[in-house]
Amino acid sequence: MAEDLIEEKKWEMSGRSFVAELKREGVIAAPMVAVAVFQYMLQVVSLVMVGHLGDLSLSSVAIATSLTNVTGFSLLSGMAGGLETLCGQAFGAEQYDKLGTYTYTAMISLSLVCPPVCVLWLFMDKILSHVGQDPLISVEAQHFSMWLIPALFGCAILKPLTRYCQTQSSILPMLLTSFVVLLFHIASCWTLIYKLNIGKDGAAIAFSLSTWLYVVLLGFYVMFSSVFERTRISFSKEAFLGVGVFYRLAVPSAVMVCLKWWSCELLTLLSGFLPNPKLETSVLSICLTISTLHFTIPYGVGAAASTRVSNELGAGKPEAARLAVVVAMFLAITEAVLVSTILFLCRSVLGYVYSSDKEVVHYIAVMAPLICLSVFMDSLQAVLSGVARGSGWQHRGAYINLGAFYVVGLPMGVVLGFVLHLRGKGLWIGIVIGSAMQSTLLSLVTSLTNWKIQAMKARERVLVKTSSPDNESK
């Protein structure tokens, strides 16, 4: 009887802990989803407004947006993931002064990446022409990209600022500022394109202005709000000394983000070599758009998982970190099942959201089950990637993504699409196979993780001086 009472008490305590952690992660995840949607809408607004200027403007902006995302913005966003380890664990360990130092280090490190990216953008017209793109579209895409250069440098400051707030579970300022910036972008985009007759370049100028407005608003809040009194950002020479340490986490973190993104873009480009390329490219672009829009949801859950895991590891609480992982996976699976079910039930009309062409609509309905599988896998990998960033084992995630997509996914997609003549369906099956392998391997690594050792490593990482890279890289 006594044993039964003890067991019942344990279950009750476990249930309460689960619910409490669910609330903590929900408070972070819900606003982070909104923040991700608002940021994604900046590019959507630009494309929608430019779309009314004609096919040349739309196609050049679409290509420029895709390439600048792949070569620049996604790279900075991925590298900033290194802060989710450093700042998150430092906050959990109550090493509050180090958050500001780490954030300055990230800003310096990301700014150093911008010049070579700018050189690439300046010669984008020649690169596109060499790969067979229309010369006129190439030139227009290069002009658009040039006006995005200020936004690139703005992101080098903005991305660390957002991670600084996220790792302290302070999401409200990000939510409010991102909403204000979206409203400003809509107004400025419309004014520059239509009222001042700047054309498509007006959308790029508006995006750059919006990015810097975001930096100013969030920066002022971080500088003067009492919320960040303990962790206030202050400059010191240690910010320069920690660049090498930051890169050791930032580079594999960026690789994790970019490898899948690049594989999806590459398969979309390959669809242009299939029979009836206009149809195949349109359908795969729609599939990628649906997948990207959905990813804003698990991204928020992944950010919550990263924050909670890093905070608990930094605090030396391995069991709490393990519970955070379990709760995050519960949220991811629940969301994935719900969204996949809705998409599958709406498969017959899903295509009409993007096109009135009945052939496209029918093709999307055929692709719907594969989109649902992709959505499910994206939810799992987003959360597991967040766990990797929070724990500090991004290098493992980078190797997993490399193998999953470039050793298995892409080759399988090419074979199915071109050799077995499954066309766009075969290419997307390749993405699904790569995502399935990625999620499986990340799940395996997470399940085998020794959280006590991870907690010890986290404490070692944040309790040593920044000027000791050998110790911090343990």
HELIX and SHEET records of a PDB file:
HELIX    1   1 ALA A    2  VAL A   50  1                                  49    
HELIX    2   2 GLY A   51  LEU A   53  5                                   3    
HELIX    3   3 ASP A   55  THR A   68  1                                  14    
HELIX    4   4 ASN A   69  PHE A   73  3                                   5    
HELIX    5   5 SER A   74  MET A   79  1                                   6    
HELIX    6   6 GLY A   82  GLY A   92  1                                  11    
HELIX    7   7 ASP A   97  LEU A  122  1                                  26    
HELIX    8   8 MET A  124  HIS A  130  1                                   7    
HELIX    9   9 PRO A  135  MET A  146  1                                  12    
HELIX   10  10 ILE A  149  GLN A  166  1                                  18    
HELIX   11  11 LEU A  172  TRP A  190  1                                  19    
HELIX   12  12 THR A  191  LYS A  195  3                                   5    
HELIX   13  13 ASP A  201  PHE A  224  1                                  24    
HELIX   14  14 SER A  226  PHE A  228  5                                   3    
HELIX   15  15 GLU A  238  LEU A  241  1                                   4    
HELIX   16  16 VAL A  243  LEU A  270  1                                  28    
HELIX   17  17 SER A  271  PHE A  273  5                                   3    
HELIX   18  18 PRO A  277  GLY A  314  1                                  38    
HELIX   19  19 PRO A  318  LEU A  345  1                                  28    
HELIX   20  20 ARG A  347  LEU A  350  1                                   4    
HELIX   21  21 GLY A  351  VAL A  353  5                                   3    
HELIX   22  22 LYS A  358  SER A  391  1                                  34    
HELIX   23  23 GLN A  394  ASN A  401  1                                   8    
HELIX   24  24 LEU A  402  GLY A  409  3                                   8    
HELIX   25  25 LEU A  410  VAL A  414  1                                   5    
HELIX   26  26 VAL A  415  VAL A  419  3                                   5    
HELIX   27  27 ARG A  423  SER A  447  1                                  25    
HELIX   28  28 TRP A  451  LEU A  463  1                                  13    
HELIX   29  29 PRO A  469  GLU A  472  1                                   4    
END                                                                             
